[in-house]
Amino acid sequence: MVRVRGLSDSKKHNFLQAVFFILLACLAMYVFLQSPVFEVHEIKIFVNNDQLNLQQVSAQSYIALSGVILGNNIFKLNLNSGEEEISLLPMVKEVKITRRFPATVIIAVVERKPVALLPTNKGFIELDKEGIYLRKGQFSEIYLPVITGSGILEDNKKINSSFLDLQPGQKMSGKSITVALQVIDELPPALLNNLSEIHIDVQNRITIYTIDGIQGRFGLPEELYQKGDIFLQVLQQVHHGQEIKYIDINSFKAPVVKYMETSGQ
């Protein structure tokens, strides 16, 4: 007599087969993912889109904070934790850590750029365009204009009395600092690269000084790009040997040039 296998037995057999193959596939996948193919063999660091040499101090710092270690499995990296650690650095504006399979990690950092020096009772500090205190600065770095003026002291009496408590990463507040940073943001680049000082008084009137010591009186923070452009044009029209005391561009439509008395007007 021939026994016919029931439908339920067939389904049970097929189910067990499916479970077996799923477990086998999972095991194979686990072994594959644990293979040396996915061990980190290379770390690339880009700062403001430029690739760093891994021997640089800043590159080593970013690697240490990221938590990425050569030889670690690329899937086991905690990228979010690394990004959080790097983002705590005052110089860092944005950071993104990504995997490039099978064995490369990319750390992309956007660093804040210093645009000015602010004098304090403990020396100079560098500010970025948002007014963030980046680090201590040096006056010898003449490519950065110095922000000065009684207006700044008036706006920041409390801050200036407690500079010992200031830490990089803090934002410097005050109307006068805001105006000075506006000047830096709006002036023509050709003039900005030639500035040594930006002076703000208590009425927020602006006076600039070039590296050559020429004074520019810009008045209130209005139409700054136009005023800067006229200032450059006036400088180009001045004959060699004529010493300028100041160029008054309170109104960029009617600039006034004052020469040193020994040179005549």
C-alpha positions in Angstrom: 0.0 0.0 0.0 1.4 3.5 -1.0 1.2 6.2 1.6 0.5 9.7 0.3 2.3 12.6 2.2 -0.2 15.1 3.5 -0.2 18.7 2.4 0.7 19.9 5.9 3.9 17.8 5.9 4.9 19.3 2.5 4.5 22.8 3.8 6.4 22.0 7.0 9.3 20.6 4.9 9.4 23.7 2.7 9.3 26.0 5.7 12.3 24.2 7.3 14.2 24.4 4.1 13.5 28.2 3.8 14.6 28.8 7.4 17.8 26.7 6.8 18.7 28.7 3.7 17.9 32.1 5.4 20.2 31.1 8.4 22.9 30.0 5.9 22.6 33.3 4.0 22.8 35.3 7.3 25.9 33.3 8.4 27.5 33.8 5.0 26.8 37.5 5.2 28.1 37.8 8.7 31.4 36.0 7.8 31.6 38.2 4.7 31.1 41.5 6.6 33.7 40.4 9.2 36.3 39.7 6.5 39.5 41.8 6.2 38.0 43.4 3.1 36.0 45.7 5.3 38.8 46.7 7.7 39.6 50.4 7.4 42.8 50.7 5.3 42.7 54.4 4.5 41.5 57.7 6.1 41.1 60.8 4.0 40.7 64.2 5.5 39.4 67.3 3.6 39.4 70.7 5.1 37.6 73.4 3.1 37.7 70.9 0.1 41.6 70.6 0.3 43.0 67.2 1.2 45.4 67.2 4.2 48.5 65.3 4.6 47.9 62.8 7.3 51.2 63.8 9.0 49.9 67.3 9.7 49.1 68.1 13.3 45.5 69.2 12.5 44.9 66.0 10.5 46.1 63.8 13.4 43.8 65.8 15.7 40.8 65.2 13.5 41.6 61.5 13.3 41.9 61.1 17.1 38.6 62.9 17.7 36.8 60.9 15.0 37.5 57.6 16.8 38.4 56.0 13.5 41.3 53.5 13.8 43.0 51.7 11.0 42.1 48.0 11.0 38.7 48.5 12.6 35.7 47.1 10.8 34.1 49.8 8.8 30.6 48.8 9.8 31.3 49.1 13.5 32.4 52.8 13.4 30.2 55.3 15.3 30.3 58.1 12.8 27.8 60.3 14.7 30.0 60.2 17.8 33.0 61.2 15.8 31.2 64.1 14.2 30.0 65.4 17.6 33.6 65.3 19.0 35.1 67.2 16.0 32.3 69.8 16.0 33.2 70.9 19.5 36.4 72.4 18.2 36.0 76.2 17.9 37.6 76.3 14.4 35.1 73.8 13.0 31.9 75.1 11.5 30.7 71.8 9.9 31.9 68.2 9.8 30.8 65.1 8.0 32.3 61.6 8.3 31.3 59.0 5.6 32.2 55.5 4.6 33.6 54.7 1.2 33.3 51.0 0.8 35.0 48.7 1.1 37.8 50.2 3.4 38.0 54.0 3.3 36.7 56.6 5.7 36.4 60.3 4.6 36.4 63.1 7.2 35.2 66.4 5.5 35.6 69.5 7.7 34.6 73.1 7.0 36.8 75.3 9.2 35.9 78.8 10.2 38.2 81.4 8.8 39.6 84.3 10.8 38.7 87.7 9.4 39.8 90.2 12.1 41.8 90.6 15.3 40.1 92.0 18.4 42.4 93.6 21.1 41.7 92.5 24.6 43.4 93.2 28.0 45.2 89.8 27.5 46.3 90.2 23.9 44.6 89.8 20.5 42.0 87.2 19.6 40.9 86.1 16.2 37.2 86.4 15.1 35.4 84.8 12.2 32.8 86.7 10.2 30.1 85.6 12.6 32.0 87.0 15.6 33.1 83.7 17.0 36.3 83.7 19.1 38.5 81.2 17.3 41.9 81.4 19.0 44.5 83.8 20.3 46.0 85.9 17.5 49.2 87.8 16.8 49.4 91.5 15.7 52.2 90.5 13.3 49.5 88.8 11.2 48.9 92.0 9.2 46.6 90.2 6.8 44.0 90.5 9.4 42.6 94.0 10.2 42.4 95.0 13.9 39.1 96.1 15.2 39.4 99.2 17.5 37.3 102.0 18.8 35.7 103.5 21.9 32.4 102.1 20.7 33.7 98.6 21.1 34.9 99.3 24.6 31.5 100.8 25.5 29.6 97.8 24.0 31.8 95.3 25.8 32.7 96.6 29.2 31.4 93.5 30.9 33.2 91.2 28.4 36.5 93.1 28.6 36.4 92.9 32.4 36.2 89.2 32.2 38.3 88.1 29.3 40.1 85.6 31.5 36.8 83.6 31.4 36.4 83.8 27.7 36.9 80.5 25.8 37.4 79.9 22.1 34.0 79.1 20.5 32.2 82.0 22.3 30.5 84.6 20.2 31.6 88.2 20.8 28.6 90.5 21.0 28.1 94.2 20.7 26.8 96.7 18.1 30.3 98.0 17.3 31.7 94.5 16.7 28.7 93.8 14.5 29.4 97.0 12.5 33.1 96.2 12.1 32.3 92.7 10.8 29.7 94.2 8.4 32.5 96.4 7.0 34.7 93.4 6.5 31.8 91.5 4.8 30.8 94.3 2.4 34.0 96.0 1.4 35.5 95.2 -2.0 38.1 92.3 -1.6 40.9 94.4 -3.1 40.4 97.0 -0.3 39.9 94.5 2.4 43.2 92.8 1.6 44.9 96.2 2.2 43.4 97.0 5.6 45.3 97.2 8.8 42.6 98.7 11.1 38.8 99.3 11.3 37.9 101.9 13.9 34.3 102.2 15.2 33.3 105.1 17.4 30.4 105.4 19.9 28.1 106.6 17.1 29.1 103.6 15.0 30.9 105.8 12.5 33.6 104.0 10.5 37.2 104.9 10.0 39.5 102.5 8.1 43.3 102.5 7.8 45.2 100.9 5.0 48.5 99.0 5.5 50.2 102.2 4.2 48.6 104.3 6.9 46.0 106.1 4.7 42.8 106.9 6.6 39.4 106.5 5.1 36.4 108.2 6.7 33.3 106.1 5.8 30.7 107.6 8.1 27.8 105.3 9.0 27.6 101.7 7.8 25.7 102.4 4.6 26.6 101.7 1.0 29.9 100.3 2.1 30.8 98.5 -1.1 30.2 101.7 -3.1 32.3 103.7 -0.7 35.1 101.2 -0.8 35.1 101.2 -4.6 35.3 105.0 -4.7 38.1 104.9 -2.1 40.1 102.5 -4.3 39.5 104.7 -7.4 40.7 107.8 -5.5 43.9 106.0 -4.4 44.6 105.0 -8.0 44.3 108.6 -9.2 46.6 110.1 -6.6 50.0 111.0 -8.1 53.1 109.4 -6.7 54.8 111.4 -4.0 51.6 113.0 -2.7 51.0 112.1 0.9 47.3 111.7 1.8 46.1 112.5 5.3 42.6 111.1 4.8 39.9 110.4 2.2 36.5 111.4 3.4 33.7 109.3 1.8 30.8 109.9 4.1 29.0 110.4 0.8 30.5 108.3 -2.0 29.1 110.7 -4.5 31.3 113.6 -3.2 34.6 112.2 -1.8 37.1 114.7 -0.2 40.8 114.1 -0.2 42.9 115.8 2.4 46.7 115.9 1.8 49.5 116.4 4.3 50.3 120.0 4.8 53.9 119.5 3.6 52.7 118.2 0.3 50.0 120.8 -0.4 46.4 120.1 -1.3 
